[in-house]
Amino acid sequence: MLDGGMHVEDLPCDPLPRTGSVSPHLGQHQQPTDSPGRFREPSVGIGGPDGLWHFIYRSIYLDQYISSEFSAPINSPGQQKRLYRAYQKLYASMHNIGNEPQKTQFRRDDNYVLLCWVTPDFELYAAFDPLADKGLAIKTCNRVCQWVKDVENEIFLLGASPFSW
């Protein structure tokens, strides 16, 4: 963070073993992916862990957000604009007035895997490599949320009233 922002490559490693456990966050009970007694090594693809390319985390309570720096392959302004449009569509479908609000959404297309998670405290929008595994994407989103929570005193203005322009 001292080098100018949050980079997906700097996401702390998952300290928990990769065996079956109940996640206190996003996702359901996870079955072991390897034989008993073995741990699954984290996958690092293009971008960050498990193919994470970018994320936006919005604190509802503070009415502030943080986003990661763009990582490969989202380097050009055109690619960044395409990602923001995908986030807009995801946001619109999550907050559709005609329907009951959703809590999570997972979308896969030719360009991305998009995962959105909305709680009373925060909203998280994350973009992954299109070949990313759903279970690993969920675990990575949990780690992003914990990471942001761990450094929120450094990245958010706490105790301040919302800005009025």
TORFI-268027 format. One record per atom (N, C-alpha, C): x, y, z; residue number from 1; atom name. Coordinates in steps of 0.001 Angstrom, whole numbers, plus 500000, padded with zeros to 6 digits. Atoms other than C-alpha are relative to their C-alpha. Layout:
BEGIN
X,Y,Z,NUM,CA;
...
//
This chain:
BEGIN
500815,498810,500000,1,N;
500000,500000,500000,1,CA;
500858,501252,500000,1,C;
499137,498838,499944,2,N;
502898,502334,500607,2,CA;
500490,500410,498625,2,C;
499538,499705,501347,3,N;
503747,502140,496906,3,CA;
498897,500580,499133,3,C;
500992,499306,500796,4,N;
500617,503979,495818,4,CA;
498671,499312,499842,4,C;
501318,500592,500103,5,N;
497628,501732,496350,5,CA;
500000,498527,500360,5,C;
500161,501423,499723,6,N;
496270,498266,496917,6,CA;
500200,499246,498690,6,C;
499726,500832,501159,7,N;
497583,495686,494490,7,CA;
499529,498582,500313,7,C;
500512,501345,499749,8,N;
495906,492312,494101,8,CA;
501129,499023,500259,8,C;
498859,500879,499776,9,N;
499353,490736,494049,9,CA;
500458,500008,501462,9,C;
499598,499873,498601,10,N;
499830,491902,497664,10,CA;
499005,499384,500975,10,C;
501005,500621,499133,11,N;
496771,490063,498996,11,CA;
500674,498964,500884,11,C;
499361,500978,499104,12,N;
497922,488157,502099,12,CA;
499559,498577,499694,12,C;
500307,501418,500220,13,N;
498085,484382,501800,13,CA;
498959,499535,500993,13,C;
501021,500584,499142,14,N;
495237,482357,503242,14,CA;
500690,499202,501093,14,C;
499315,500719,498937,15,N;
496480,481244,506685,15,CA;
499332,498690,500382,15,C;
500734,501200,499606,16,N;
493873,478500,506991,16,CA;
500341,498845,499082,16,C;
499761,501156,500852,17,N;
494535,474979,505751,17,CA;
498830,499787,499055,17,C;
501009,500212,501033,18,N;
492624,473951,502638,18,CA;
499261,498694,500195,18,C;
500794,501195,499758,19,N;
490593,471209,504285,19,CA;
498567,500437,500193,19,C;
501403,499667,499854,20,N;
486833,471035,504726,20,CA;
499750,500828,501241,20,C;
500303,499138,498869,21,N;
485608,473842,506931,21,CA;
498795,500843,499654,21,C;
501125,499117,500209,22,N;
482661,476123,507392,22,CA;
500534,501417,499976,22,C;
499538,498627,500137,23,N;
483400,479614,506151,23,CA;
499068,500925,500765,23,C;
500848,499056,499297,24,N;
482168,482377,508457,24,CA;
499576,501143,499085,24,C;
500262,498904,500925,25,N;
481940,484602,505391,25,CA;
499165,499500,498836,25,C;
500683,500361,501225,26,N;
480829,484100,501828,26,CA;
500230,498531,499687,26,C;
499830,501398,500409,27,N;
480208,480542,500651,27,CA;
499404,499038,501007,27,C;
500563,501046,499164,28,N;
479052,477301,502087,28,CA;
501101,499075,500471,28,C;
499046,501003,499546,29,N;
480717,474264,503631,29,CA;
500842,499542,498815,29,C;
499087,500382,501076,30,N;
483780,473443,501527,30,CA;
500558,498612,500267,30,C;
499419,501331,499899,31,N;
484838,469858,500920,31,CA;
501474,500071,499629,31,C;
498597,500016,500382,32,N;
488534,469032,500702,32,CA;
500139,499765,498502,32,C;
499796,500157,501428,33,N;
489873,469313,497162,33,CA;
501079,498981,499699,33,C;
498948,500985,500182,34,N;
492752,466892,497662,34,CA;
499719,498814,500914,34,C;
500173,501147,499130,35,N;
493181,463587,499419,35,CA;
500163,500414,501452,35,C;
499915,499632,498592,36,N;
492893,463593,503234,36,CA;
501444,500225,500432,36,C;
498691,499713,499455,37,N;
495826,465121,505036,37,CA;
500874,500858,499094,37,C;
499214,499171,500910,38,N;
497029,467113,502009,38,CA;
499353,501371,499913,38,C;
500501,498637,500122,39,N;
496704,470849,501560,39,CA;
500152,500449,498559,39,C;
499958,499470,501353,40,N;
495965,472624,498324,40,CA;
500814,501289,500014,40,C;
499191,498789,500099,41,N;
498552,475221,497365,41,CA;
499181,501088,499339,41,C;
500726,498935,500652,42,N;
497160,478639,496487,42,CA;
500438,500121,498548,42,C;
499730,499846,501416,43,N;
496918,479264,492775,43,CA;
500242,501469,499693,43,C;
499718,498628,500393,44,N;
498542,482384,491424,44,CA;
500007,500034,498489,44,C;
500078,499882,501445,45,N;
497508,483258,487895,45,CA;
500426,501395,499595,45,C;
499734,498627,500438,46,N;
497821,486410,485851,46,CA;
499236,500910,500939,46,C;
500631,499100,499037,47,N;
497054,489253,488218,47,CA;
500378,499591,501395,47,C;
499755,500344,498612,48,N;
496701,488136,491784,48,CA;
499650,498560,500288,48,C;
500314,501369,499592,49,N;
495859,485024,493761,49,CA;
498726,499477,499340,49,C;
501147,500685,500599,50,N;
493515,482592,492048,50,CA;
499403,500759,498827,50,C;
500451,499285,501191,51,N;
493294,484842,488990,51,CA;
499268,501296,500284,51,C;
500652,498724,499682,52,N;
492006,487956,490804,52,CA;
500661,501113,499200,52,C;
499484,498910,500821,53,N;
492371,490907,488430,53,CA;
499734,501363,500622,53,C;
500384,498684,499481,54,N;
490596,493731,490256,54,CA;
498870,499835,501000,54,C;
501154,499989,499105,55,N;
488203,494523,493089,55,CA;
499654,501431,500388,55,C;
500499,498758,499398,56,N;
486104,497379,494451,56,CA;
499286,499607,501283,56,C;
500604,500250,498689,57,N;
485155,497366,498147,57,CA;
499390,501312,500454,57,C;
500695,498799,499537,58,N;
482547,499864,499358,58,CA;
499509,499779,501417,58,C;
500494,500030,498630,59,N;
481978,500494,503050,59,CA;
498673,500749,500029,59,C;
501326,499380,499954,60,N;
478253,501178,503464,60,CA;
499953,501029,501122,60,C;
500051,499139,498820,61,N;
478625,502673,506943,61,CA;
500782,501293,499787,61,C;
499152,498825,500189,62,N;
481441,505043,505965,62,CA;
499707,500748,498705,62,C;
500296,499433,501315,63,N;
480101,505726,502459,63,CA;
501298,500363,499269,63,C;
498711,499847,500670,64,N;
483634,505313,501105,64,CA;
500329,498678,499307,64,C;
499597,501228,500675,65,N;
485239,502843,498742,65,CA;
501497,499984,499760,65,C;
498600,500213,500374,66,N;
488637,501430,497873,66,CA;
499977,499013,498837,66,C;
499871,500978,501072,67,N;
489654,499656,494723,67,CA;
501469,499685,499804,67,C;
498617,500390,500264,68,N;
492754,497781,493728,68,CA;
500484,500719,498748,68,C;
499412,499539,501251,69,N;
495127,499003,491087,69,CA;
499647,498969,498937,69,C;
500251,500963,501072,70,N;
494488,497426,487714,70,CA;
501241,499154,499789,70,C;
498882,500904,500268,71,N;
496638,494392,487033,71,CA;
499787,499368,498629,71,C;
500089,500672,501299,72,N;
497396,492468,483866,72,CA;
498864,498996,500047,72,C;
499911,499417,501328,73,N;
495592,491933,481572,73,CA;
499139,501251,499813,73,C;
500847,498800,500107,74,N;
493449,495001,482339,74,CA;
500911,501226,500064,74,C;
499005,498942,500009,75,N;
496089,497519,481322,75,CA;
499563,501252,499254,75,C;
500353,498844,500839,76,N;
494549,499766,478686,76,CA;
498727,500667,500509,76,C;
501244,499308,499618,77,N;
491868,502406,479256,77,CA;
498748,499327,499435,77,C;
501148,500695,500589,78,N;
489566,500474,476900,78,CA;
499607,498769,500798,78,C;
500278,501189,499192,79,N;
489892,497288,478951,79,CA;
499437,500389,501366,79,C;
500503,499516,498712,80,N;
489326,499241,482175,80,CA;
498559,500472,499870,80,C;
501367,499530,500237,81,N;
486218,500881,480711,81,CA;
499045,498817,499840,81,C;
500842,501185,500174,82,N;
484872,497462,479680,82,CA;
499713,499336,501345,82,C;
500212,500576,498666,83,N;
485393,496185,483239,83,CA;
499012,500849,500798,83,C;
500931,499144,499266,84,N;
483615,499213,484736,84,CA;
498568,499841,499484,84,C;
501351,500250,500535,85,N;
480681,498618,482394,85,CA;
499453,498672,500505,85,C;
500441,501299,499455,86,N;
480544,494985,483534,86,CA;
499605,500164,501462,86,C;
500365,499714,498608,87,N;
480564,496223,487167,87,CA;
498655,500735,500065,87,C;
501268,499259,500016,88,N;
477718,498653,486308,88,CA;
498817,499062,499805,88,C;
501080,500959,500249,89,N;
475588,495834,484923,89,CA;
499778,499106,501217,89,C;
500101,500834,498804,90,N;
476339,493703,487959,90,CA;
499328,500773,501127,90,C;
500606,499147,498975,91,N;
475474,496582,490313,91,CA;
498502,500150,499742,91,C;
501412,499803,500347,92,N;
472196,497213,488450,92,CA;
499186,498744,500282,92,C;
500752,501234,499750,93,N;
471173,493565,488668,93,CA;
499911,499683,501489,93,C;
500029,500239,498550,94,N;
472052,493425,492380,94,CA;
499019,500935,500700,94,C;
500836,498985,499355,95,N;
470059,496549,493194,95,CA;
498742,500306,499189,95,C;
501196,499837,500810,96,N;
467128,496049,490820,96,CA;
498815,500300,500913,96,C;
501089,499540,499132,97,N;
464226,497959,492388,97,CA;
498788,499076,499930,97,C;
501163,500858,500164,98,N;
461590,495592,491002,98,CA;
500104,498666,500726,98,C;
499800,501295,499344,99,N;
463080,492552,492702,99,CA;
500574,500190,501390,99,C;
499369,499996,498687,100,N;
464213,491680,496194,100,CA;
501516,500061,499808,100,C;
498546,499902,500181,101,N;
467875,492648,496602,101,CA;
500689,498656,500206,101,C;
499227,501227,499879,102,N;
470347,489832,496117,102,CA;
501184,500231,500927,102,C;
498832,499898,499128,103,N;
473211,489086,498471,103,CA;
501290,499663,499255,103,C;
498813,500380,500770,104,N;
475622,487408,496055,104,CA;
499604,499723,498559,104,C;
500207,500351,501394,105,N;
476004,486939,492363,105,CA;
501351,499594,499410,105,C;
498805,500519,500659,106,N;
478536,484947,490353,106,CA;
499687,499928,498521,106,C;
500203,500000,501451,107,N;
478825,485555,486607,107,CA;
501287,499599,499298,107,C;
498851,500400,500807,108,N;
481119,483942,484080,108,CA;
499662,500288,498538,108,C;
500150,499810,501436,109,N;
481548,485096,480484,109,CA;
501374,499851,499347,109,C;
498737,500169,500714,110,N;
484303,485168,477861,110,CA;
501110,500909,500528,110,C;
499011,499019,499559,111,N;
486033,488155,479500,111,CA;
500398,499885,501466,111,C;
499753,499973,498557,112,N;
485713,487705,483266,112,CA;
499169,498945,500710,112,C;
500887,500530,498982,113,N;
484406,485890,486227,113,CA;
499768,501180,500922,113,C;
500348,498898,499110,114,N;
482576,488535,488248,114,CA;
499276,499448,501209,114,C;
500652,500414,498775,115,N;
481596,488031,491857,115,CA;
499620,501263,500759,115,C;
500491,498865,499219,116,N;
479472,490499,493807,116,CA;
499426,499458,501294,116,C;
500469,500398,498675,117,N;
478728,490260,497516,117,CA;
499534,501265,500708,117,C;
500596,498837,499336,118,N;
476386,492728,499261,118,CA;
499542,499597,501387,118,C;
500424,500207,498618,119,N;
475952,492854,503042,119,CA;
499544,501347,500541,119,C;
500353,498703,499426,120,N;
474582,495548,505373,120,CA;
501222,500896,500262,120,C;
498792,499236,499692,121,N;
478205,496618,506043,121,CA;
500819,500404,498785,121,C;
499142,499711,501148,122,N;
479872,496490,502625,122,CA;
499445,499376,498730,122,C;
500221,500616,501298,123,N;
479656,495702,498930,123,CA;
501372,499695,499416,123,C;
498752,500384,500638,124,N;
482425,493843,497121,124,CA;
499699,499571,498569,124,C;
500067,500372,501406,125,N;
482797,493609,493353,125,CA;
501399,499542,499610,125,C;
498691,500540,500336,126,N;
485628,491415,492084,126,CA;
499981,499393,498603,126,C;
499836,500554,501347,127,N;
486873,490457,488624,127,CA;
501161,499019,500002,127,C;
499013,501073,500065,128,N;
488774,487238,487986,128,CA;
500216,499582,498547,128,C;
499726,500661,501269,129,N;
490319,485411,485071,129,CA;
498763,499186,499619,129,C;
501215,500736,500375,130,N;
487488,483804,483031,130,CA;
500040,498501,500304,130,C;
499891,501422,499667,131,N;
488814,480340,483933,131,CA;
500086,499752,501502,131,C;
499883,500121,498540,132,N;
488811,481010,487698,132,CA;
498964,499021,500558,132,C;
500859,500940,499300,133,N;
487332,478360,489957,133,CA;
499082,500766,500965,133,C;
500970,499297,499150,134,N;
484168,479487,491780,134,CA;
500364,499914,501475,134,C;
499658,500170,498585,135,N;
485206,478050,495152,135,CA;
501218,500822,500396,135,C;
498801,499216,499704,136,N;
488643,479664,494986,136,CA;
499719,501491,499905,136,C;
500383,498581,500102,137,N;
487103,482970,493865,137,CA;
499302,500449,501284,137,C;
500692,499671,498754,138,N;
484852,482912,496931,138,CA;
500997,500133,501143,138,C;
498979,499924,498942,139,N;
487802,482176,499235,139,CA;
500847,501262,499851,139,C;
499204,498804,500238,140,N;
489783,484976,497625,140,CA;
499218,501249,500392,140,C;
500824,498856,499594,141,N;
486889,487409,498140,141,CA;
499933,500118,501520,141,C;
499950,499967,498533,142,N;
486796,486432,501815,142,CA;
501313,500611,500470,142,C;
498693,499467,499623,143,N;
490517,487195,502018,143,CA;
500096,501492,499709,143,C;
500007,498563,500319,144,N;
490046,490567,500282,144,CA;
499255,500762,501090,144,C;
500790,499331,498958,145,N;
487345,491503,502802,145,CA;
500751,500058,501321,145,C;
499225,500009,498761,146,N;
489534,490472,505730,146,CA;
501183,500956,499904,146,C;
498864,499104,500225,147,N;
492492,492362,504262,147,CA;
499575,501453,500144,147,C;
500499,498623,499903,148,N;
490457,495544,503859,148,CA;
499634,500314,501444,148,C;
500365,499803,498591,149,N;
489074,495128,507392,149,CA;
501248,500225,500862,149,C;
498766,499885,499222,150,N;
492625,494706,508761,150,CA;
500688,501344,499821,150,C;
499306,498732,500270,151,N;
493840,497947,507152,151,CA;
499034,501183,499875,151,C;
500981,498928,500205,152,N;
490654,500030,507266,152,CA;
500393,501306,500681,152,C;
499559,498768,499345,153,N;
492219,502513,509712,153,CA;
500975,500782,499128,153,C;
499023,499357,500877,154,N;
494852,503251,507067,154,CA;
499394,500487,498693,154,C;
500519,499681,501327,155,N;
492627,503468,503998,155,CA;
498700,500798,500009,155,C;
501252,499257,499925,156,N;
489354,505014,505198,156,CA;
500111,501128,501008,156,C;
500115,498923,499025,157,N;
488563,508258,506965,157,CA;
498957,499560,501021,157,C;
500905,500475,498964,158,N;
487067,506983,510216,158,CA;
499571,501158,500895,158,C;
500507,498973,499094,159,N;
484898,509147,512457,159,CA;
499661,501304,499318,159,C;
500326,498772,500728,160,N;
484347,511735,509752,160,CA;
498567,499908,499496,160,C;
501345,499990,500560,161,N;
480913,512780,508625,161,CA;
500125,499977,498482,161,C;
499936,500041,501468,162,N;
480070,512243,504959,162,CA;
500256,501391,499424,162,C;
499700,498737,500664,163,N;
481371,514904,502638,163,CA;
498747,500537,499333,163,C;
501081,499387,500764,164,N;
478868,517355,501234,164,CA;
500629,501033,499084,164,C;
499387,499142,501010,165,N;
479807,519122,498064,165,CA;
499150,501185,499802,165,C;
//
